[in-house]
Amino acid sequence: MAYANTGYQRATTLTISANGNEDKTFSLLDAFTDGSDSYSAITATDIAQMVETDYTARVVKFINYVTTQYPELTVSLSGSRVENLTVCPVG
């Protein structure tokens, strides 16, 4: 299957910082479990080639996984997929 750039870059990490200091970085590429749903480790290429709905579903579960550990955080999908025509030129 041929893949084409859509102009959008996908996030693969979430860094939690307090008072300007990085405390913890979580990777969307790592294996994680959210409730009864388990996600295996994947590569950045897997993320790049994932169908958008599958990527979004993984991010939503990842957000829940992180906020279960840090319930005081509010994390959203915002910024998980951003237009970046320099890195991801439309082909």
C-alpha positions as CSV (number, residue, x, y, z in Angstrom):
1,M,0.0,0.0,0.0
2,A,1.4,3.4,-0.9
3,Y,1.3,6.1,1.7
4,A,1.1,9.8,1.0
5,N,1.8,12.7,3.3
6,T,-1.3,14.6,4.3
7,G,0.6,17.6,5.7
8,Y,-0.1,16.6,9.3
9,Q,2.4,15.5,11.9
10,R,1.4,13.2,14.8
11,A,2.6,13.4,18.3
12,T,4.3,10.4,19.9
13,T,5.1,11.8,23.4
14,L,3.5,13.6,26.3
15,T,5.8,15.4,28.8
16,I,4.5,16.5,32.2
17,S,6.3,19.5,33.6
18,A,6.0,21.3,36.9
19,N,7.5,24.7,37.6
20,G,9.4,24.6,34.3
21,N,11.1,21.3,35.1
22,E,10.4,18.1,33.1
23,D,9.2,15.5,35.5
24,K,7.9,12.6,33.3
25,T,7.7,11.8,29.7
26,F,5.2,9.2,28.4
27,S,5.6,7.7,24.9
28,L,2.6,6.7,22.7
29,L,5.0,4.2,21.1
30,D,5.3,2.2,24.4
31,A,3.0,-0.6,25.4
32,F,0.3,0.5,27.8
33,T,-3.0,-0.7,29.3
34,D,-6.1,1.3,29.8
35,G,-8.7,-0.7,31.7
36,S,-9.2,-4.0,29.9
37,D,-7.6,-2.6,26.7
38,S,-4.0,-3.4,26.1
39,Y,-1.8,-1.7,23.4
40,S,1.4,-3.2,22.3
41,A,4.6,-1.2,21.6
42,I,4.8,0.2,18.1
43,T,7.2,2.3,16.0
44,A,7.1,5.9,14.8
45,T,6.5,4.5,11.3
46,D,3.5,2.5,12.6
47,I,2.1,5.8,14.0
48,A,2.7,7.6,10.7
49,Q,1.0,4.9,8.7
50,M,-1.9,4.4,11.0
51,V,-5.4,5.2,9.8
52,E,-6.5,8.5,11.4
53,T,-9.3,6.9,13.4
54,D,-7.0,4.3,14.8
55,Y,-4.4,6.9,15.7
56,T,-7.1,9.0,17.4
57,A,-8.4,6.0,19.3
58,R,-4.9,5.1,20.6
59,V,-4.3,8.7,21.7
60,V,-7.6,8.8,23.6
61,K,-6.8,5.6,25.4
62,F,-3.2,6.9,26.0
63,I,-4.6,10.1,27.5
64,N,-6.8,8.0,29.8
65,Y,-3.8,5.9,30.8
66,V,-1.8,9.0,31.7
67,T,-4.6,10.8,33.6
68,T,-5.4,7.7,35.6
69,Q,-1.8,8.0,37.0
70,Y,-2.0,11.8,37.3
71,P,-5.7,12.6,38.0
72,E,-5.0,16.2,38.6
73,L,-4.0,16.7,35.0
74,T,-6.3,17.8,32.2
75,V,-5.0,16.4,28.8
76,S,-6.8,16.9,25.5
77,L,-6.3,15.8,21.9
78,S,-5.3,19.3,21.0
79,G,-1.8,19.2,19.5
80,S,-1.7,15.5,18.9
81,R,-2.1,16.1,15.2
82,V,-0.9,19.3,13.7
83,E,-0.4,20.6,10.2
84,N,3.3,20.8,9.4
85,L,3.9,21.1,5.7
86,T,7.7,21.4,6.2
87,V,8.1,18.0,7.9
88,C,5.1,16.4,6.1
89,P,4.9,18.0,2.7
90,V,1.7,17.1,0.8
91,G,2.8,14.7,-1.9
